[in-house]
Amino acid sequence: MSASYTGRSLRAGPATGMSGGTTGVIEMGSKLKVAGWLAIGAVAGGLATMQLQATARSAMSPLPLEDMQQLAAVFDLVKRSYVEPVDDKKLIRDAISGMVSGLDPHSAYFEGQAYKEFREGISGKFTGVGIQIEMDDGLVKVVSPIEGSPAFRAGIQTGDLITRIDDTMVKGLNMDQAIKRMRGPSGTKVVLTVFRKSENRTFPVTIVREEIKTKSVRSKVMEPGYAWIRINQFQEPTLRDFVEQMKEIYQKEPQLKGLVLDLRNDPGGLLDTAVGISAAFLPKDVVVVSTNGQIAEARSVLKASPTFYSRDGSDVLASLPAGLKSVPVVVLVNEGSASASEIVAGALKDHKRAVIMGAQTFGKGSVQSEIARLPLPNTSVKITTARYYTPSGRSIQAKGILPDVPGDDTAEGSPYAALRMREADLDKHLGDGTGAAEKKDAVREKAREEALKKLEEASTKAKDAKDKPLRLPEYGTPEDFPLQQALNRLKGKPVVVSKTQVERKPDEARTN
């Protein structure tokens, strides 16, 4: 196994599992029946040999021969009876993908481009133009060009709207489709047609793609004595980037009085990186997180020690300012804070090292491991191998972490909070492992319905007024309401606490 991964994934995967059908090929013509069983016999002969080999090796379980015969029967039925020819490799790979994705929302099979994109997400590197984007009224809006990237050098600005990518109109594309068209091999060109509202003009920009290194950490001194540091995702470079930015903060503010660690909408990432970020604030060798699963490698206790976060044997945290171990910390979280984010928040909360502010987190308390020892190149399986537990022994699976101080997105409340997807909303999500029955939360369902109604009303009003619906301010700005409340907490000033938040309990685990 390679690195353990704790990122949130909302992609359920193809519904092409190996369920259904009857043993053998029946109710069909006699020729098809005989041919089907011949095919099964050929496959079963190989499977029987594999089973003997598997039994001889303690690392593998015996293959269920009858079920494999069922698979062979369905495979043959599809090959011979489907309306048009189907490629063998497609059927087999769809079966593999269905088998893995049918386990839970976070297990997946990767090959080809999907494998490349998964590896890029972990490494923090990809080949493209170098912009952070969002969809705005069917167009691609530039949130920010990545400093030093080809787009940055070409003069792309925050707020630019991309209307065309090469010869393809952006209108009608979703975000994934737009991203795929802008990415490509290093050294190749892409022409972006840009509308810049401030200049009221449309113009083409030719950009040469290159490898982009994303920055998962941002920071800012908000005012004398107080700083903000944000982690967007827990990637391979994140820990080193965090250390460098904290050193820069202390160079500007040697007598730092308070720090806001912003994990809002951070979907997670690598487990060892989460352990390292936690260790930056905690005493040496205290427990950060424990994991438990079926295999021995999945049962572990991870501590605030280089043994559990170092990749090359060195201690990247050794150069951190000593004051970071004692400076008051507020951790900002919301419903989008998942997995690795929840590991950090849970560790700092259990050790009473930080105050957790915001909303109840996503609730992904499972660990995935990437298993790349597969026969075909550029393929791997990301499979759930363990649940994780906070230092006090709590599982947050399908529950999340409750903040010490509940807070809202704006002074008027959190208009979209009830609509945000959480682990308990995902099909086939795991329970917390206790076996306790989980009941539907009627309060939560009602809140979701009311929030959806308000959103529709706001969209209608905005359309009538030729205006745009409410947008939350950019993180790290003076208009960022939760950040201002976190700074107030650090300074001992009054904090606006949410009056509407209620604990969102897990829904009944679904198996459909």
Disulfide bonds with the S-S distance in Angstrom:
none
